[in-house]
Amino acid sequence: MRLKKRGTFALMLAALMLVISACGGKTETSSPVSGAQADAAAAEPTQLTWWHSMSGAGEKAINQLASDFNASHPDIQVKAIYQGKYDESLNKLKASMGSDSGPDIIQVYEIGSKFMIDSGMITPVQNFIDKDKFDLSQLEPNIIRYYTIDGKLNAMPFNTSNPILYYNKDMFKAAGLDPENPPKTYEEFEQAAKALAKDGKPGASMAIYGWFMEQFFANQNANYVNNGNGRDGAATESLLNSEAGVKTLTWWKKMIDEKTLSNLGRSTDDTTAAFTAEQIGMTLDSTAGLRKIVEGAGGKFELGTGFLPRPADANEGGVVVGGASLYIMNNKSEAQQQAAWEFIKYLATPEVQASWSVATGYFPITTAAYDQQVLKDNMAKYPQFQTAVDQLHASADSTATSGAVMGVFPEARQLVETAIETVLNGQGTPQEALDTAAKQITDKIAQYNSTVKK
């Protein structure tokens, strides 16, 4: 009986071994199926995440760009995700460092350029440009200059603007001013503001915006920080309290004291609202707001535009581009980075740049975009935009107009606005306020530089 049980057990064990052997054989023969699955996986489109900071019409335009690209590039699919304003988006990027939860591509405002380079998080687009032999001459040189640091284009410009003068031609006529000859200098701006002022109401206003101070420096061909505006070497000192700054703030304060210029605070939206409501006859604003201002005028008055004013004794200078650019993150696979470059190249094509400009009011970064009929039609509809294009092209090629480079630019801009407020509110002289702000900025630059790996 025991022998019979042993025999039965042996038969069961043998059967089990046959099953195991069969399973093993089946696993080996399944390898071609795994290869097919791998091929299928390889055929899947490369997925890209694009973080951006455009809301309203800008976000709508960005979503359309991604959708159009995805339709024409089935091997690459881009998902555009709004991450809040520029500061919020950059803070989210910092929080994602050390993980792969961040984007493949991120839109970063121009004053974040130094931080992005020093972060070690990016692959400069120059790497792809060199590999692809991409022709940079097709792009606007005065835009490319801003983002070219240490001989490399680190990011591809995307949304670009500059500040211009907006004025009410009807109010100019009523004040005895030539509506076809907007003020070009500080002195002419001051005279026009006086002429426009009536019944105790100022004739002009401009927001307390650090970007404007940066532009006034560039328009005097004056560097904002040392070491060639931070382009010949890392900036170590703010030049805010130099002649260019004191002259500008003295001019600004004089108009406030004479009640020809009103102080409406830091928001450009407030000065725009006052301008379109015909409470003032002149203001400064970004070219990106041109369509909004044209629509705000709503046929109530004829809108004129002019170059940003500069002191009469400033013989050359120009404007610095504002806006943002696109960075490729280096913690992604080579395939993802290459796909990101393909998308960025697509965004730089004349057709895409023309439609982007029409949809948003930003400059096209590609010169051939102006040959596109859709942009020609838009320029005919909004002839004021030609002022912005002419001003961009008229800017001198210098370190001043290329823009300052420093890792603490967002903080510096806030300190500048505080200094302007201090002076306009009668709490200090231009020299005193700018001396204080310059020292604070210089200290912050030193702290930042000490954290950057050499």
C-alpha positions as CSV (number, residue, x, y, z in Angstrom):
1,M,0.0,0.0,0.0
2,R,2.8,2.3,0.9
3,L,4.6,1.4,-2.3
4,K,1.5,2.2,-4.3
5,K,1.3,5.6,-2.6
6,R,4.9,6.2,-3.4
7,G,4.3,5.3,-7.0
8,T,1.4,7.6,-7.2
9,F,3.4,10.4,-5.7
10,A,6.2,9.8,-8.3
11,L,3.7,9.9,-11.1
12,M,2.2,13.2,-9.7
13,L,5.7,14.7,-9.4
14,A,6.6,13.8,-12.9
15,A,3.4,15.3,-14.2
16,L,4.2,18.5,-12.3
17,M,7.6,18.7,-13.8
18,L,6.1,18.3,-17.2
19,V,3.8,21.2,-16.6
20,I,6.7,23.4,-15.3
21,S,8.8,22.4,-18.3
22,A,5.9,23.2,-20.6
23,C,5.4,26.6,-19.0
24,G,9.1,27.3,-19.3
25,G,9.0,26.4,-23.0
26,K,6.1,28.6,-23.5
27,T,8.0,31.6,-21.9
28,E,10.9,31.1,-24.3
29,T,8.7,31.0,-27.4
30,S,6.9,34.2,-26.2
31,S,10.0,36.4,-26.7
32,P,9.1,37.4,-30.3
33,V,5.7,38.7,-28.9
34,S,7.6,40.8,-26.4
35,G,9.7,42.2,-29.2
36,A,6.6,43.1,-31.1
37,Q,5.2,44.8,-28.0
38,A,8.5,46.7,-27.7
39,D,8.2,47.8,-31.4
40,A,4.6,49.0,-30.7
41,A,5.8,50.9,-27.7
42,A,8.6,52.5,-29.7
43,A,6.0,53.6,-32.3
44,E,4.0,55.5,-29.6
45,P,4.3,59.3,-30.0
46,T,6.8,61.1,-27.8
47,Q,4.8,63.0,-25.2
48,L,5.9,66.5,-24.2
49,T,4.7,68.8,-21.4
50,W,4.9,72.5,-22.0
51,W,4.5,74.8,-19.0
52,H,3.4,78.4,-19.9
53,S,2.2,81.5,-18.3
54,M,-0.2,82.9,-20.9
55,S,-3.8,83.5,-19.9
56,G,-6.8,84.9,-21.8
57,A,-6.1,85.3,-25.5
58,G,-2.5,84.2,-25.1
59,E,-3.6,80.8,-23.6
60,K,-6.1,80.3,-26.3
61,A,-3.4,81.0,-28.9
62,I,-1.0,78.6,-27.2
63,N,-3.5,75.8,-27.1
64,Q,-4.2,76.3,-30.8
65,L,-0.4,76.2,-31.6
66,A,-0.1,72.9,-29.7
67,S,-3.2,71.4,-31.4
68,D,-2.0,72.4,-34.8
69,F,1.5,70.9,-34.2
70,N,0.0,67.7,-32.8
71,A,-2.1,67.3,-35.9
72,S,0.8,67.7,-38.2
73,H,3.3,65.7,-36.1
74,P,1.7,62.4,-35.0
75,D,5.0,61.2,-33.7
76,I,5.2,64.1,-31.1
77,Q,2.3,65.2,-28.9
78,V,2.5,68.4,-26.9
79,K,0.4,69.1,-23.9
80,A,0.3,72.8,-23.0
81,I,-0.4,73.5,-19.3
82,Y,-0.9,76.9,-17.7
83,Q,1.2,77.2,-14.5
84,G,0.2,80.7,-13.3
85,K,2.1,83.9,-13.8
86,Y,5.8,83.9,-14.5
87,D,6.8,84.0,-10.9
88,E,4.4,81.2,-10.0
89,S,5.6,79.0,-12.8
90,L,9.3,79.5,-12.0
91,N,8.6,78.6,-8.3
92,K,6.9,75.4,-9.4
93,L,9.9,74.6,-11.5
94,K,12.2,75.1,-8.6
95,A,10.0,72.8,-6.5
96,S,10.2,70.1,-9.1
97,M,14.1,70.1,-9.1
98,G,15.5,66.7,-8.3
99,S,12.5,64.9,-9.8
100,D,11.1,64.1,-13.3
101,S,7.8,65.8,-12.5
102,G,8.7,69.0,-14.2
103,P,8.1,70.0,-17.9
104,D,10.0,69.2,-21.0
105,I,9.7,72.8,-22.2
106,I,9.0,75.9,-20.0
107,Q,8.3,79.5,-20.9
108,V,10.3,81.8,-18.6
109,Y,10.2,85.6,-18.5
110,E,13.2,87.5,-19.8
111,I,14.5,88.5,-16.4
112,G,14.7,84.8,-15.4
113,S,17.4,84.2,-18.0
114,K,20.4,84.3,-15.6
115,F,18.8,82.0,-13.1
116,M,17.8,79.4,-15.8
117,I,21.4,79.4,-17.1
118,D,23.0,79.0,-13.7
119,S,20.4,76.4,-12.6
120,G,22.1,73.7,-14.6
121,M,18.6,72.5,-15.5
122,I,18.6,73.3,-19.2
123,T,20.1,72.2,-22.5
124,P,20.9,75.4,-24.4
125,V,19.1,75.5,-27.7
126,Q,22.5,76.4,-29.2
127,N,23.3,72.7,-29.0
128,F,20.5,71.8,-31.3
129,I,21.1,74.8,-33.5
130,D,24.7,73.7,-34.1
131,K,23.7,70.1,-34.7
132,D,20.9,71.0,-37.1
133,K,22.8,73.9,-38.7
134,F,19.7,75.9,-38.0
135,D,19.9,79.3,-39.7
136,L,19.7,82.0,-37.0
137,S,19.8,84.8,-39.6
138,Q,16.1,84.2,-40.2
139,L,15.4,85.5,-36.7
140,E,15.2,89.1,-35.5
141,P,18.8,90.0,-34.5
142,N,17.6,92.6,-31.9
143,I,15.6,89.8,-30.2
144,I,18.2,87.1,-30.4
145,R,20.8,89.4,-28.8
146,Y,18.9,89.4,-25.5
147,Y,19.0,85.7,-25.1
148,T,22.5,85.2,-26.4
149,I,24.9,85.0,-23.4
150,D,28.5,83.8,-23.4
151,G,28.1,83.3,-27.1
152,K,25.2,80.9,-26.8
153,L,21.5,81.1,-27.5
154,N,20.2,79.5,-24.3
155,A,16.5,79.7,-25.0
156,M,14.4,80.4,-28.1
157,P,12.5,83.7,-27.9
158,F,8.8,83.2,-28.0
159,N,6.6,86.2,-26.9
160,T,8.4,89.5,-27.4
161,S,7.4,93.1,-26.8
162,N,8.8,96.5,-26.0
163,P,7.3,99.7,-24.6
164,I,6.0,102.5,-26.7
165,L,4.3,105.9,-26.2
166,Y,0.5,105.9,-26.7
167,Y,-1.2,109.3,-27.2
168,N,-4.6,110.7,-28.0
169,K,-4.4,112.5,-31.3
170,D,-7.7,114.4,-30.7
171,M,-6.5,115.7,-27.4
172,F,-3.2,116.7,-29.0
173,K,-5.2,118.8,-31.6
174,A,-7.3,120.4,-28.9
175,A,-4.1,121.3,-26.9
176,G,-2.5,122.9,-30.0
177,L,0.0,120.0,-30.4
178,D,0.9,118.4,-33.7
179,P,-1.0,115.1,-33.7
180,E,1.5,113.6,-36.2
181,N,4.6,114.6,-34.2
182,P,4.6,112.8,-30.8
183,P,7.2,113.8,-28.2
184,K,10.6,112.1,-28.7
185,T,12.5,113.4,-25.7
186,Y,12.0,113.8,-22.0
187,E,11.8,117.6,-22.6
188,E,9.2,117.3,-25.3
189,F,7.1,114.8,-23.3
190,E,7.1,117.2,-20.3
191,Q,6.0,120.1,-22.6
192,A,3.2,118.0,-24.1
193,A,2.0,116.8,-20.7
194,K,1.8,120.5,-19.7
195,A,-0.2,121.4,-22.8
196,L,-2.6,118.4,-22.2
197,A,-3.2,119.3,-18.5
198,K,-6.3,121.4,-17.9
199,D,-8.7,122.2,-15.1
200,G,-6.2,120.9,-12.6
201,K,-6.1,117.5,-14.2
202,P,-2.7,116.0,-15.3
203,G,-2.2,115.4,-19.0
204,A,-0.3,112.1,-18.8
205,S,0.6,109.2,-16.6
206,M,2.9,106.2,-16.5
207,A,2.9,103.3,-14.2
208,I,5.5,102.8,-11.5
209,Y,7.0,99.8,-13.3
210,G,10.6,98.7,-13.0
211,W,10.6,97.6,-16.6
212,F,10.2,101.2,-17.7
213,M,13.3,102.3,-15.7
214,E,15.2,99.5,-17.4
215,Q,14.1,100.8,-20.7
216,F,14.9,104.4,-19.9
217,F,18.5,103.3,-19.1
218,A,18.8,101.4,-22.4
219,N,17.4,104.4,-24.3
220,Q,20.3,106.4,-23.0
221,N,22.6,103.6,-23.9
222,A,23.5,103.2,-20.2
223,N,24.2,99.9,-18.6
224,Y,22.0,98.8,-15.7
225,V,24.6,96.7,-14.0
226,N,28.4,96.5,-14.3
227,N,30.6,94.1,-16.3
228,G,29.1,95.0,-19.6
229,N,25.5,94.8,-18.2
230,G,26.4,91.4,-16.8
231,R,27.4,90.1,-20.3
232,D,31.1,90.4,-20.2
233,G,31.1,88.6,-16.8
234,A,28.8,88.1,-13.9
235,A,27.4,91.4,-12.6
236,T,28.5,92.4,-9.2
237,E,27.1,95.9,-8.9
238,S,23.9,97.8,-9.7
239,L,24.3,101.0,-11.6
240,L,20.8,102.2,-10.8
241,N,22.1,105.3,-9.0
242,S,24.2,106.5,-12.0
243,E,23.4,109.6,-14.0
244,A,20.9,107.8,-16.2
245,G,18.8,106.8,-13.3
246,V,19.0,110.1,-11.4
247,K,18.2,112.1,-14.6
248,T,15.1,109.9,-15.3
249,L,13.7,110.0,-11.8
250,T,14.3,113.8,-11.5
251,W,12.3,114.3,-14.7
252,W,9.6,112.0,-13.5
253,K,9.3,113.7,-10.1
254,K,9.3,117.2,-11.6
255,M,6.2,116.4,-13.7
256,I,4.4,115.0,-10.6
257,D,5.2,118.2,-8.7
258,E,4.0,120.3,-11.6
259,K,0.8,118.2,-11.6
260,T,1.2,117.5,-15.3
261,L,1.8,113.8,-14.7
262,S,-0.4,111.7,-12.4
263,N,0.7,108.8,-10.2
264,L,-1.7,106.0,-10.6
265,G,0.4,103.3,-8.9
266,R,2.2,100.3,-10.1
267,S,-0.4,98.8,-12.4
268,T,-0.3,99.5,-16.1
269,D,-3.9,98.4,-16.3
270,D,-4.8,101.5,-14.3
271,T,-3.0,103.9,-16.5
272,T,-4.4,102.2,-19.6
273,A,-7.9,102.5,-18.2
274,A,-7.4,106.2,-17.5
275,F,-6.0,106.7,-21.0
276,T,-8.8,104.9,-22.9
277,A,-11.3,106.8,-20.7
278,E,-9.7,110.1,-22.0
279,Q,-8.7,111.2,-18.5
280,I,-5.1,111.6,-19.7
281,G,-3.7,112.2,-23.2
282,M,-0.5,110.2,-23.0
283,T,0.9,107.0,-21.4
284,L,3.5,104.3,-21.8
285,D,2.7,100.7,-22.2
286,S,3.9,97.5,-23.8
287,T,3.3,96.8,-27.5
288,A,1.6,93.6,-26.3
289,G,-1.3,95.8,-25.1
290,L,-1.7,97.6,-28.4
291,R,-4.8,95.8,-29.5
292,K,-6.4,96.2,-26.1
293,I,-5.8,99.9,-26.2
294,V,-7.0,100.2,-29.7
295,E,-10.2,98.4,-28.8
296,G,-10.4,100.5,-25.6
297,A,-10.3,103.7,-27.6
298,G,-13.3,102.1,-29.4
299,G,-13.6,104.9,-32.1
300,K,-13.9,107.5,-29.3
301,F,-10.6,109.1,-30.4
302,E,-7.8,108.6,-32.9
303,L,-4.9,106.7,-31.3
304,G,-1.3,107.6,-32.0
305,T,1.9,105.8,-31.1
306,G,5.5,106.9,-30.8
307,F,9.0,105.8,-29.7
308,L,9.8,105.7,-26.0
309,P,11.2,109.2,-25.1
310,R,14.8,109.7,-24.1
311,P,16.8,112.8,-22.8
312,A,17.6,115.3,-25.6
313,D,21.3,114.8,-25.0
314,A,21.2,111.0,-25.4
315,N,22.3,110.5,-29.0
316,E,21.8,106.8,-29.2
317,G,20.2,103.9,-27.4
318,G,17.1,101.9,-27.9
319,V,14.8,99.5,-26.2
320,V,15.3,96.1,-24.5
321,V,12.9,93.3,-25.5
322,G,10.5,92.1,-22.9
323,G,8.4,88.9,-22.8
324,A,9.6,85.4,-22.5
325,S,11.5,82.5,-24.1
326,L,11.3,78.7,-24.2
327,Y,13.8,76.5,-22.4
328,I,14.4,72.7,-23.0
329,M,14.9,70.9,-19.7
330,N,17.9,68.5,-19.5
331,N,16.5,66.0,-17.1
332,K,14.4,64.4,-19.9
333,S,15.5,61.7,-22.3
334,E,17.4,62.5,-25.4
335,A,14.4,61.6,-27.5
336,Q,12.2,64.0,-25.5
337,Q,14.7,66.8,-25.8
338,Q,15.0,66.3,-29.6
339,A,11.2,66.3,-29.9
340,A,11.1,69.5,-27.8
341,W,13.5,71.1,-30.3
342,E,11.3,70.0,-33.2
343,F,8.4,71.7,-31.6
344,I,10.4,74.9,-30.9
345,K,11.5,75.0,-34.6
346,Y,7.9,74.7,-35.6
347,L,7.0,77.7,-33.4
348,A,9.7,79.7,-35.1
349,T,8.4,79.2,-38.7
350,P,7.1,82.3,-40.5
351,E,3.5,80.9,-40.8
352,V,3.2,80.1,-37.1
353,Q,4.9,83.4,-36.0
354,A,2.5,85.4,-38.1
355,S,-0.6,83.8,-36.7
356,W,0.9,84.1,-33.1
357,S,1.5,87.8,-33.6
358,V,-2.0,88.4,-35.0
359,A,-3.6,86.5,-32.1
360,T,-1.6,88.1,-29.3
361,G,0.1,91.3,-30.4
362,Y,3.6,90.1,-29.7
363,F,6.4,90.6,-32.2
364,P,7.1,87.8,-34.6
365,I,10.6,86.5,-33.9
366,T,11.1,85.5,-37.6
367,T,11.6,88.3,-40.1
368,A,9.8,86.4,-42.9
369,A,6.6,86.4,-40.8
370,Y,6.0,90.0,-42.1
371,D,5.7,88.5,-45.6
372,Q,2.7,86.4,-44.6
373,Q,-0.6,87.9,-45.8
374,V,-2.3,87.4,-42.5
375,L,0.2,89.6,-40.8
376,K,0.2,92.1,-43.6
377,D,-3.6,92.4,-43.2
378,N,-3.2,92.8,-39.4
379,M,-0.6,95.6,-39.8
380,A,-3.0,97.4,-42.1
381,K,-5.7,97.1,-39.5
382,Y,-3.4,98.2,-36.7
383,P,-0.9,100.6,-38.3
384,Q,0.2,101.8,-34.8
385,F,2.1,98.5,-34.5
386,Q,4.6,99.7,-37.2
387,T,5.9,102.0,-34.5
388,A,7.0,99.1,-32.4
389,V,8.7,97.3,-35.3
390,D,10.5,100.5,-36.3
391,Q,11.6,101.1,-32.7
392,L,13.0,97.6,-32.4
393,H,14.9,97.9,-35.7
394,A,16.2,101.4,-34.7
395,S,17.8,100.2,-31.5
396,A,21.5,100.4,-31.3
397,D,23.5,97.2,-31.0
398,S,25.1,97.5,-27.5
399,T,25.3,95.9,-24.1
400,A,22.7,98.4,-22.9
401,T,20.1,97.5,-25.4
402,S,20.9,93.8,-25.2
403,G,19.5,94.0,-21.6
404,A,21.0,93.5,-18.2
405,V,21.8,90.0,-16.9
406,M,21.6,89.2,-13.2
407,G,20.2,86.4,-11.1
408,V,18.1,88.6,-8.8
409,F,16.3,90.5,-11.5
410,P,12.8,89.9,-10.1
411,E,13.8,91.2,-6.7
412,A,15.7,94.1,-8.2
413,R,12.6,95.2,-10.2
414,Q,10.6,95.4,-7.0
415,L,13.3,97.4,-5.2
416,V,13.4,99.9,-8.1
417,E,9.6,100.3,-7.9
418,T,9.9,101.0,-4.2
419,A,12.6,103.7,-4.9
420,I,10.4,105.4,-7.5
421,E,7.4,105.4,-5.1
422,T,9.6,106.9,-2.4
423,V,10.6,109.8,-4.6
424,L,7.1,110.4,-6.1
425,N,5.6,110.5,-2.6
426,G,8.1,113.1,-1.5
427,Q,9.9,110.8,0.9
428,G,13.4,111.2,-0.5
429,T,15.4,112.7,-3.3
430,P,16.1,110.7,-6.5
431,Q,19.8,110.3,-5.6
432,E,19.0,109.1,-2.1
433,A,16.4,106.7,-3.1
434,L,18.4,105.2,-6.0
435,D,21.5,105.0,-3.8
436,T,19.6,102.9,-1.3
437,A,18.0,100.7,-3.9
438,A,21.4,100.2,-5.7
439,K,23.1,99.1,-2.5
440,Q,20.2,96.6,-1.8
441,I,20.4,95.2,-5.3
442,T,24.2,94.9,-5.1
443,D,24.0,93.1,-1.8
444,K,21.4,90.7,-3.3
445,I,23.6,90.1,-6.4
446,A,26.6,89.2,-4.1
447,Q,24.4,86.7,-2.1
448,Y,23.2,85.1,-5.4
449,N,26.7,84.9,-6.9
450,S,28.0,83.1,-3.8
451,T,25.5,80.3,-4.5
452,V,26.4,79.8,-8.1
453,K,28.8,76.9,-8.9
454,K,31.8,78.1,-10.8
